[in-house]
């Protein structure tokens, strides 16, 4: 077991878009596999056809691709252990259900929905809070443990509807070691006889995922903690099928919690608080409802991954920014906590801001140019590079450079009302006009020369910075705050700056 090749799988159901909790599970599986020189598999678990949503499978593949999570084997990648969609593996599972029946670890149950409801009502009346089909109640139901063998054969031969249930042993402690949570022990008296095979000929998740993990050589099952209650059943299935020696190691990940820490993060929380909970945009094929994603909001996949990695894991150092390669090198399941991790949208934006700042002006210019062209701005690339270098310290998203620095591409069409009311005094037009005359005389219109000219003007007129700068900025950019005015003015050029000042003097307060 110790020398087995590391093989992990991400096995979502195609029931809708991939929640960020699912992406984090995929990311942790991927990081663990790559750290240990192993394989990352994508398997689609679509045994419940009633919940199938068109387009969900393609969405999952596309989202993983955007995140930079490379699929070594599985849906969209192929491989020798396929097919990788459970609906295409239907013929495989029946033989294992039959093996469990032959070894008396499972049985046929012929109960109708009405009979099951009647049993639950009867148990509730007897004071049982959560009635289950288990070692106690099975003896009063219609199954191959209570019916004569002849009756069972007759029912099977004539095609009566049935399910196959696991025969849960009585009063046995099922123990297994979880990499994150340590030893887990559950008494079988607290477990029910789960359905393994449904009346429609499809296995349930429990049987299918154990069989598939065995046949695909999965060494580690890394999944959300919502599957922890099912783990003892899966452990028993490995034992009953004779696969205990190759049972994968389990690691159940903590929940991603709402920002206030009160409960699991949901789409509703994102809608309410204004942040996405999906990696990319999703359109519901039935209702047409659109849900926004991080990609379309302008997030970098590296920032998104960085944020997800820290929701439950920490590297044990002060480092916060990691490339995918660095995440692979640093990741360890030993440093994943048990407690739920609170989602912090502001921190997510911070990660994106850091990745943006670390890029060159040239890279940012390439990303900004499509936005500029869309709005009809055809500007020389070198100019866009300089704008990006000047604006990137103040931006969170690439589009912010255009939204907050529109004045680099067109003269102001309006002036910030708050700044006008607060800073544009009666003497401001005269002051700005005098400054304009000095700027016009500058032989060199570079940031240093503009700065010296401005400082000299303040000293000669005995004026404070706060008296002159807001009016200067407002005249040139239309805004009350922004990057260095020396840099802005130099980049716009003398002619444009003087033209804008002239326009502002004739527009503001007139």
C-alpha positions as CSV (number, residue, x, y, z in Angstrom):
1,X,0.0,0.0,0.0
2,X,2.8,2.4,1.0
3,X,4.5,2.0,-2.4
4,X,1.3,2.5,-4.5
5,X,1.4,5.2,-7.1
6,X,-0.7,8.2,-5.9
7,X,-3.9,8.4,-7.9
8,X,-6.7,10.8,-6.8
9,X,-10.0,11.6,-8.4
10,X,-12.4,14.5,-8.4
11,X,-15.8,13.1,-8.9
12,X,-18.5,15.7,-9.2
13,X,-22.1,15.2,-10.2
14,X,-23.4,17.1,-13.3
15,X,-26.3,18.7,-11.4
16,X,-25.4,22.3,-12.1
17,X,-22.4,24.7,-12.0
18,X,-19.3,23.9,-9.9
19,X,-19.4,25.6,-6.5
20,X,-16.1,27.0,-5.2
21,X,-16.2,24.3,-2.5
22,X,-16.1,21.7,-5.3
23,X,-13.2,23.6,-7.0
24,X,-11.3,23.7,-3.8
25,X,-11.7,19.9,-3.5
26,X,-10.4,19.5,-7.1
27,X,-7.5,21.9,-6.3
28,X,-6.5,20.0,-3.2
29,X,-6.6,16.7,-5.0
30,X,-4.6,18.1,-7.8
31,X,-1.9,19.7,-5.5
32,X,-1.6,16.4,-3.6
33,X,-1.2,14.4,-6.7
34,X,1.4,16.6,-8.3
35,X,3.3,17.0,-5.0
36,X,3.6,13.2,-4.9
37,X,4.2,12.6,-8.6
38,X,0.8,11.1,-9.1
39,X,-2.3,11.3,-11.3
40,X,-5.3,13.5,-11.1
41,X,-8.5,11.9,-12.5
42,X,-11.9,13.5,-13.4
43,X,-14.8,11.2,-13.1
44,X,-18.4,12.2,-13.6
45,X,-20.8,10.6,-11.1
46,X,-24.1,10.7,-12.9
47,X,-25.9,7.7,-11.4
48,X,-28.8,9.9,-10.4
49,X,-30.2,10.7,-13.8
50,X,-33.2,12.6,-12.4
51,X,-30.8,15.4,-11.3
52,X,-28.8,15.7,-14.5
53,X,-28.5,19.2,-15.9
54,X,-27.6,19.8,-19.5
55,X,-24.2,21.6,-19.9
56,X,-23.0,20.9,-16.4
57,X,-20.4,18.4,-17.5
58,X,-18.8,20.8,-20.0
59,X,-19.0,23.6,-17.4
60,X,-16.9,21.4,-15.0
61,X,-14.3,20.6,-17.6
62,X,-14.1,24.3,-18.7
63,X,-13.8,25.6,-15.1
64,X,-11.0,23.2,-14.2
65,X,-9.1,24.2,-17.4
66,X,-9.5,27.9,-16.5
67,X,-8.1,27.2,-13.0
68,X,-5.0,25.5,-14.5
69,X,-6.0,22.1,-13.0
70,X,-4.7,19.7,-15.6
71,X,-6.7,16.4,-16.0
72,X,-4.3,13.5,-16.4
73,X,-7.0,10.9,-16.9
74,X,-10.7,10.9,-17.1
75,X,-13.6,12.7,-18.8
76,X,-12.2,15.0,-21.6
77,X,-8.7,13.4,-21.3
78,X,-9.3,9.7,-21.8
79,X,-7.3,6.9,-20.2
80,X,-7.0,3.1,-19.8
81,X,-9.5,2.8,-16.9
82,X,-12.5,4.3,-18.6
83,X,-15.2,5.0,-19.3
84,X,-15.1,7.8,-16.7
85,X,-18.8,8.6,-16.6
86,X,-20.8,6.3,-14.3
87,X,-23.8,6.2,-16.6
88,X,-21.5,4.6,-19.2
89,X,-20.3,2.0,-16.7
90,X,-23.7,0.7,-15.8
91,X,-22.9,-2.9,-16.9
92,X,-20.0,-3.0,-14.4
93,X,-21.7,-2.6,-11.1
94,X,-24.3,-5.4,-11.1
95,X,-21.7,-8.1,-10.6
96,X,-20.5,-6.5,-7.4
97,X,-24.0,-6.1,-6.0
98,X,-24.5,-9.9,-6.8
99,X,-21.2,-10.7,-5.0
100,X,-22.4,-8.9,-1.9
101,X,-25.7,-10.9,-2.0
102,X,-23.9,-14.2,-2.5
103,X,-21.6,-13.4,0.5
104,X,-24.7,-12.4,2.5
105,X,-23.6,-8.9,3.0
106,X,-26.5,-7.5,1.0
107,X,-30.1,-8.5,0.3
108,X,-33.1,-7.8,-2.0
109,X,-35.7,-5.5,-0.6
110,X,-39.2,-5.5,-2.3
111,X,-40.9,-2.9,-0.1
112,X,-43.1,-0.4,-1.9
113,X,-42.9,3.4,-1.2
114,X,-46.1,3.1,0.8
115,X,-44.7,0.3,3.0
116,X,-41.6,2.3,3.7
117,X,-43.6,5.3,4.7
118,X,-45.8,3.2,6.9
119,X,-42.7,1.7,8.6
120,X,-41.3,5.2,9.3
121,X,-44.6,6.4,10.7
122,X,-44.8,3.3,12.9
123,X,-41.3,3.9,14.2
124,X,-42.0,7.6,14.9
125,X,-45.1,6.7,16.8
126,X,-42.9,4.3,18.9
127,X,-40.7,7.2,19.8
128,X,-37.9,6.8,17.3
129,X,-36.9,10.3,16.2
130,X,-35.1,9.2,13.0
131,X,-36.6,5.9,11.8
132,X,-34.3,3.9,9.5
133,X,-34.3,0.7,7.5
134,X,-31.8,-1.1,9.6
135,X,-30.9,-4.2,11.6
136,X,-34.0,-3.7,13.8
137,X,-36.7,-2.7,11.3
138,X,-35.6,-5.0,8.4
139,X,-37.1,-8.0,10.2
140,X,-40.6,-6.5,9.7
141,X,-40.2,-5.7,6.1
142,X,-40.5,-7.5,2.7
143,X,-37.0,-8.6,1.8
144,X,-34.9,-11.7,1.1
145,X,-34.0,-11.9,4.8
146,X,-37.6,-12.3,5.9
147,X,-39.4,-13.9,2.9
148,X,-39.0,-17.6,2.1
149,X,-36.4,-18.3,-0.6
150,X,-39.2,-19.6,-2.9
151,X,-41.1,-16.3,-2.7
152,X,-37.9,-14.4,-3.3
153,X,-37.2,-16.4,-6.5
154,X,-40.8,-16.0,-7.7
155,X,-40.7,-12.2,-7.2
156,X,-37.4,-12.0,-9.0
157,X,-38.5,-14.2,-11.9
158,X,-41.7,-12.2,-12.5
159,X,-39.8,-8.9,-12.5
160,X,-41.1,-7.4,-9.2
161,X,-39.4,-4.1,-8.4
162,X,-36.7,-4.3,-5.8
163,X,-33.6,-2.6,-4.5
164,X,-30.4,-4.2,-3.1
165,X,-29.5,-3.0,0.4
166,X,-26.3,-3.6,2.4
167,X,-26.8,-5.8,5.4
168,X,-25.3,-3.7,8.1
169,X,-23.8,-5.8,10.9
170,X,-25.2,-5.2,14.4
171,X,-23.2,-3.4,17.2
172,X,-19.8,-3.3,15.5
173,X,-17.4,-0.4,15.7
174,X,-16.1,0.6,12.2
175,X,-12.8,2.3,12.5
176,X,-10.6,4.1,10.0
177,X,-7.9,6.7,10.0
178,X,-8.6,10.0,8.3
179,X,-5.5,12.0,7.3
180,X,-7.1,15.2,8.5
181,X,-9.3,14.1,11.4
182,X,-7.3,11.2,12.9
183,X,-9.1,8.0,13.9
184,X,-12.8,7.9,13.3
185,X,-15.0,5.2,15.0
186,X,-18.7,4.7,14.3
187,X,-20.9,1.9,15.7
188,X,-23.0,0.1,13.1
189,X,-26.1,0.5,15.3
190,X,-26.1,4.1,14.2
191,X,-26.0,3.2,10.5
192,X,-28.9,2.1,8.2
193,X,-29.1,-0.5,5.5
194,X,-28.3,1.9,2.6
195,X,-29.6,1.1,-0.9
196,X,-26.7,0.0,-3.1
197,X,-28.5,-0.8,-6.2
198,X,-31.7,0.9,-7.3
199,X,-34.8,-0.4,-9.0
200,X,-33.9,1.4,-12.3
201,X,-30.8,-0.8,-12.6
202,X,-28.3,1.9,-11.6
203,X,-26.1,1.7,-8.5
204,X,-26.3,4.4,-5.9
205,X,-23.3,6.6,-5.2
206,X,-22.1,4.4,-2.4
207,X,-21.6,1.2,-4.4
208,X,-20.5,3.0,-7.7
209,X,-17.8,5.2,-6.1
210,X,-16.3,2.3,-4.1
211,X,-16.2,0.0,-7.2
212,X,-14.8,2.8,-9.4
213,X,-12.2,3.8,-6.9
214,X,-11.1,0.2,-6.7
215,X,-11.0,-0.4,-10.5
216,X,-9.3,2.9,-11.2
217,X,-6.6,2.2,-8.6
218,X,-7.4,5.3,-6.5
219,X,-4.9,5.6,-3.6
220,X,-6.4,8.6,-1.7
221,X,-10.0,9.8,-1.5
222,X,-9.9,13.6,-0.7
223,X,-13.4,14.9,-0.5
224,X,-15.7,17.3,1.5
225,X,-16.7,16.6,5.1
226,X,-20.3,16.1,4.0
227,X,-19.2,12.6,3.0
228,X,-17.7,11.7,6.4
229,X,-20.9,10.1,7.6
230,X,-20.8,7.8,4.6
231,X,-17.2,6.7,5.1
232,X,-17.9,3.9,7.5
233,X,-20.3,2.3,4.9
234,X,-17.6,2.6,2.3
235,X,-15.0,1.0,4.6
236,X,-17.4,-1.9,5.1
237,X,-17.9,-2.3,1.4
238,X,-14.2,-2.5,0.8
239,X,-14.0,-5.3,3.5
240,X,-17.1,-7.1,2.2
241,X,-15.8,-7.1,-1.4
242,X,-12.4,-8.4,-0.3
243,X,-10.5,-5.2,-1.2
244,X,-9.5,-4.1,2.3
245,X,-5.8,-4.3,1.5
246,X,-6.1,-1.8,-1.2
247,X,-8.6,0.5,0.4
248,X,-7.6,4.2,-0.3
249,X,-6.7,6.5,2.5
250,X,-9.4,9.1,3.4
251,X,-9.1,12.8,3.9
252,X,-12.3,14.8,4.6
253,X,-12.0,18.5,4.0
254,X,-13.5,21.2,6.2
255,X,-16.5,23.2,5.0
256,X,-16.2,26.7,3.4
257,X,-18.3,28.8,5.7
258,X,-20.3,32.1,5.1
259,X,-18.3,35.3,5.8
260,X,-19.9,35.5,9.3
261,X,-18.9,31.8,9.9
262,X,-22.5,30.8,10.5
263,X,-23.1,27.9,8.2
264,X,-22.0,26.6,4.8
265,X,-21.4,29.1,2.0
266,X,-24.2,29.0,-0.6
267,X,-25.1,30.7,-3.9
268,X,-27.7,32.6,-1.9
269,X,-25.0,34.2,0.2
270,X,-23.1,35.3,-2.9
271,X,-26.3,36.8,-4.3
272,X,-27.0,38.6,-1.1
273,X,-23.5,39.9,-0.4
274,X,-22.5,40.6,-4.0
275,X,-19.8,38.0,-4.8
276,X,-19.6,35.0,-7.1
277,X,-19.6,31.4,-5.7
278,X,-18.8,29.9,-9.1
279,X,-15.5,29.9,-11.0
280,X,-17.0,31.0,-14.3
281,X,-20.4,32.3,-15.5
282,X,-23.2,29.9,-15.6
283,X,-26.6,30.1,-17.4
284,X,-29.3,27.8,-16.1
285,X,-30.5,26.0,-19.2
286,X,-34.1,25.7,-17.9
287,X,-34.7,29.1,-16.4
288,X,-32.2,31.2,-18.3
289,X,-31.0,32.7,-15.0
290,X,-27.4,33.9,-15.1
291,X,-24.9,33.5,-12.3
292,X,-21.6,35.4,-12.5
293,X,-18.2,33.8,-12.2
294,X,-14.7,34.9,-11.1
295,X,-13.3,34.6,-14.6
296,X,-15.8,37.1,-16.1
297,X,-15.5,39.4,-13.1
298,X,-11.8,39.9,-14.1
299,X,-10.1,37.6,-11.6
300,X,-6.9,35.9,-12.5
301,X,-7.0,32.1,-12.1
302,X,-3.8,32.3,-10.0
303,X,-5.5,34.7,-7.5
304,X,-8.6,32.5,-7.4
305,X,-6.5,29.4,-6.7
306,X,-4.5,31.2,-4.1
307,X,-7.7,32.3,-2.3
308,X,-9.1,28.7,-2.5
309,X,-5.9,27.1,-1.2
310,X,-6.0,29.2,1.9
311,X,-9.6,28.2,2.7
312,X,-8.7,25.4,5.0
313,X,-4.9,25.1,4.5
314,X,-1.9,27.2,5.5
315,X,1.7,26.7,4.5
316,X,3.1,27.3,8.1
317,X,4.9,30.4,6.9
318,X,4.1,34.0,6.3
319,X,4.1,33.6,2.5
320,X,0.6,34.4,1.1
321,X,1.2,34.6,-2.7
322,X,1.9,31.3,-4.5
323,X,2.2,30.3,-8.1
324,X,0.6,26.9,-8.9
325,X,4.1,25.4,-8.9
326,X,4.8,26.9,-5.5
327,X,1.4,25.7,-4.2
328,X,2.3,22.2,-5.4
329,X,5.7,22.3,-3.6
330,X,4.2,23.7,-0.3
331,X,0.9,21.7,-0.1
332,X,0.4,19.0,2.5
333,X,-2.8,17.4,3.8
334,X,-1.2,17.6,7.3
335,X,-1.7,21.3,7.2
336,X,-5.4,21.2,6.3
337,X,-7.4,22.0,9.4
338,X,-10.6,20.3,10.7
339,X,-12.5,23.5,11.4
340,X,-14.6,25.3,8.7
341,X,-12.9,28.2,6.9
342,X,-14.7,31.5,6.7
343,X,-14.9,33.0,3.2
344,X,-13.5,36.5,2.9
345,X,-14.4,38.2,-0.3
346,X,-12.2,41.3,0.5
347,X,-9.2,38.9,0.8
348,X,-10.1,37.4,-2.6
349,X,-9.9,40.9,-4.1
350,X,-6.6,41.5,-2.3
351,X,-5.1,38.4,-3.9
352,X,-6.2,39.6,-7.4
353,X,-4.7,43.1,-6.7
354,X,-1.3,41.5,-5.7
355,X,-1.2,39.4,-8.9
356,X,-2.1,42.4,-11.0
357,X,0.7,44.6,-9.4
358,X,3.3,41.9,-10.0
359,X,2.7,41.9,-13.8
360,X,4.6,44.1,-16.2
361,X,3.1,47.0,-17.9
362,X,3.4,45.1,-21.2
363,X,1.4,42.2,-20.0
364,X,-1.3,44.4,-18.6
365,X,-1.4,46.4,-21.8
366,X,-2.2,43.2,-23.7
367,X,-5.0,42.5,-21.3
368,X,-6.3,46.1,-21.4
369,X,-6.2,46.6,-25.2
370,X,-9.4,44.6,-26.0
371,X,-11.3,46.7,-23.5
372,X,-9.9,49.9,-25.1
373,X,-10.8,48.7,-28.6
374,X,-14.3,47.8,-27.4
375,X,-14.9,51.4,-26.4
376,X,-13.3,52.8,-29.6
377,X,-9.9,53.9,-28.2
378,X,-7.1,53.1,-30.6
379,X,-4.0,54.1,-28.7
380,X,-0.3,53.4,-29.4
381,X,0.8,50.3,-27.4
382,X,3.8,52.1,-25.7
383,X,1.4,54.7,-24.3
384,X,-0.9,52.0,-22.9
385,X,2.1,50.3,-21.3
386,X,3.0,53.5,-19.5
387,X,-0.6,54.1,-18.4
388,X,-0.7,50.5,-17.0
389,X,2.6,51.0,-15.1
390,X,1.3,54.2,-13.6
391,X,-2.2,52.9,-12.7
392,X,-1.5,49.3,-11.6
393,X,-0.8,50.1,-7.9
394,X,-4.3,51.5,-7.6
395,X,-6.1,48.8,-9.6
396,X,-7.7,45.5,-8.5
397,X,-8.8,44.4,-12.0
398,X,-7.4,45.2,-15.4
399,X,-10.6,47.0,-16.3
400,X,-10.1,49.3,-13.3
401,X,-7.2,50.9,-15.3
402,X,-9.7,52.1,-17.9
403,X,-12.5,52.8,-15.5
404,X,-10.4,54.8,-13.1
405,X,-8.0,56.2,-15.7
406,X,-10.4,57.1,-18.5
407,X,-8.9,60.6,-18.5
408,X,-5.8,59.0,-20.1
409,X,-7.8,58.2,-23.2
410,X,-10.3,61.1,-23.4
411,X,-10.7,64.6,-21.9
412,X,-13.1,64.8,-18.9
413,X,-16.7,65.2,-19.9
414,X,-17.7,66.1,-16.4
415,X,-16.0,67.1,-13.1
416,X,-16.3,65.4,-9.7
417,X,-19.2,67.3,-8.0
418,X,-17.9,66.7,-4.5
419,X,-14.5,68.1,-5.3
420,X,-15.9,71.1,-7.1
421,X,-18.1,71.9,-4.2
422,X,-15.4,71.5,-1.6
423,X,-12.2,72.6,-3.4
424,X,-13.0,74.8,-6.3
425,X,-13.0,78.2,-4.5
426,X,-13.5,81.7,-5.9
427,X,-9.8,82.3,-6.4
428,X,-9.1,78.8,-7.9
429,X,-9.6,79.8,-11.6
430,X,-7.0,82.6,-11.2
431,X,-4.6,80.3,-9.4
432,X,-4.9,77.5,-12.0
433,X,-4.6,79.9,-14.8
434,X,-1.3,81.2,-13.4
435,X,0.0,77.7,-12.9
436,X,-0.9,77.0,-16.5
437,X,1.1,79.9,-17.8
438,X,4.2,78.5,-15.9
439,X,3.7,75.0,-17.2
440,X,3.5,76.4,-20.7
441,X,6.9,77.9,-20.4
442,X,8.6,74.6,-19.3
443,X,11.2,73.5,-21.9
444,X,11.0,69.9,-20.7
445,X,7.6,68.5,-19.7
446,X,8.7,65.5,-17.6
447,X,7.5,64.5,-14.1
448,X,10.5,66.0,-12.3
449,X,10.3,69.4,-14.2
450,X,6.5,69.6,-13.6
451,X,7.0,68.8,-9.9
452,X,9.7,71.5,-9.5
453,X,7.5,74.0,-11.3
454,X,4.6,73.2,-9.1
455,X,6.6,73.5,-5.9
456,X,8.2,76.8,-7.1
457,X,4.7,78.2,-7.8
458,X,3.4,77.3,-4.3
459,X,6.5,79.0,-2.7
460,X,6.3,82.1,-4.8
461,X,2.6,82.6,-4.1
462,X,2.8,81.3,-0.5
463,X,0.1,78.8,-1.1
464,X,-0.5,75.4,0.5
465,X,-0.5,72.2,-1.5
466,X,-4.2,71.6,-0.7
467,X,-5.2,74.9,-2.2
468,X,-3.7,74.3,-5.6
469,X,-3.4,70.5,-6.2
470,X,-7.2,69.6,-6.1
471,X,-8.0,72.3,-8.7
472,X,-5.1,71.2,-10.9
473,X,-6.1,67.5,-10.7
474,X,-9.8,68.3,-11.3
475,X,-9.0,70.4,-14.4
476,X,-6.9,67.7,-16.0
477,X,-8.6,64.5,-14.9
478,X,-12.1,65.5,-13.8
479,X,-11.5,63.6,-10.6
480,X,-10.6,64.5,-7.0
481,X,-8.0,61.8,-6.4
482,X,-5.7,59.5,-8.3
483,X,-2.1,58.7,-9.3
484,X,0.8,61.3,-9.2
485,X,-0.2,64.4,-11.1
486,X,3.3,65.0,-12.2
487,X,3.3,61.5,-13.9
488,X,-0.2,62.0,-15.3
489,X,0.6,65.4,-16.8
490,X,3.9,64.2,-18.3
491,X,2.2,61.2,-19.9
492,X,-0.7,63.3,-21.3
493,X,1.8,65.9,-22.7
494,X,1.9,69.7,-22.4
495,X,-0.5,70.5,-25.2
496,X,-3.2,68.2,-23.9
497,X,-2.8,69.4,-20.3
498,X,-3.0,73.1,-21.2
499,X,-6.0,72.4,-23.4
500,X,-7.8,70.6,-20.6
501,X,-7.0,73.4,-18.1
502,X,-8.4,75.9,-20.5
503,X,-11.6,73.8,-21.0
504,X,-12.0,73.4,-17.2
505,X,-11.7,77.1,-16.5
506,X,-14.5,77.8,-18.9
507,X,-16.7,74.9,-17.8
508,X,-16.6,74.7,-14.0
509,X,-19.0,76.9,-12.2
510,X,-20.2,78.4,-15.5
